[in-house]
Every structure is written in C-alpha cells, then in structure tokens.
Amino acid sequence: MSESRHVVCPHCGGVNRVPVERLGAGGKCGRCKAPLFDGKPLEIGGQDFHTQLTRSDIPLLVDFWAPWCGPCRVMAPAFAQAARQLEPQVRLLKVNTEEQQGLGAQFGIRSIPTMVLFSGGREAARMSGALDAPRIVAWVRQHLP
C-alpha cells in the first residue's frame, strides 16, 4: 500500500488524499475538479488559512505582507517564482496583514515581509525581509527534512 498525503484544495477547501508518488503529477480535487496545484501562491485568510494549516500534510510557506509595503511588493514576483519551484512539495500562501490582522497578531508578525514555514501544522522556521527566489527556495529546503 502506498503512502499518501492530505492536500487541501486551494479552490474549494476540500481535503484530498494523494499518493506521495503522484504528488508531482498535479492532480485534481475530488470535490470541485480544479487543479490541486497551480504553481502560484494562494491569497488566503480566515477559515481557509486554518483549514490549510490543520488539514494539509504538506508543508506551508506563508508570506505575511501588506499592499503598502515596498519590500513586500518587490518580493512578490520572487515568491511566485519560488512557488513554481517548490510545489507540490510545499504549498505557498500569502496573507495580507491589513485584511487579516488577526492572523498577523496570532503569529506575532512584527515586521513585513515575514515568511513563516509550517510543517505538520507547527512553525518550523521564520525569516523577515525580502529575498529573491533562489534564496527563498534554498531557505525552505534548508529547514525541511
């Protein structure tokens, strides 16, 4: 019997069981039939964030940012490029701290941009400041088993 991972659909929030060896094949949600991975960060907040954090078996890299933040805007294309390189092993999420102030407070975000890497629903690493795509990818790989 093959090992599988729970993957939360970025479109409908449905939880899908995907065999590990098929993660790289993309896959579609069993509920809404949308792709499970788009190769781009998912803008998220509230209950959707909680579902991703608590129900997904793949690590999450979260960019806490704000629209008025210059370094955040500079890093956005690099974060998107990193998503294309890290998915499907890691899901990349973006949390707008202006719209999701509760999440920013919950995770103690004091400066932006701040990236937080979650594995198994727990914080594994944190980095503040803008990085380019190769550094984002290297930082994530350094902190995952």
Beta strands, then each sheet from edge to edge (+ up, - down):
strand 1: 4-8
strand 2: 15-19
strand 3: 42-43
strand 4: 60-65
strand 5: 91-96
strand 6: 114-119
strand 7: 122-128
sheet 1: 1+ 2-
sheet 2: 3+ 5+ 4+ 6- 7+
end
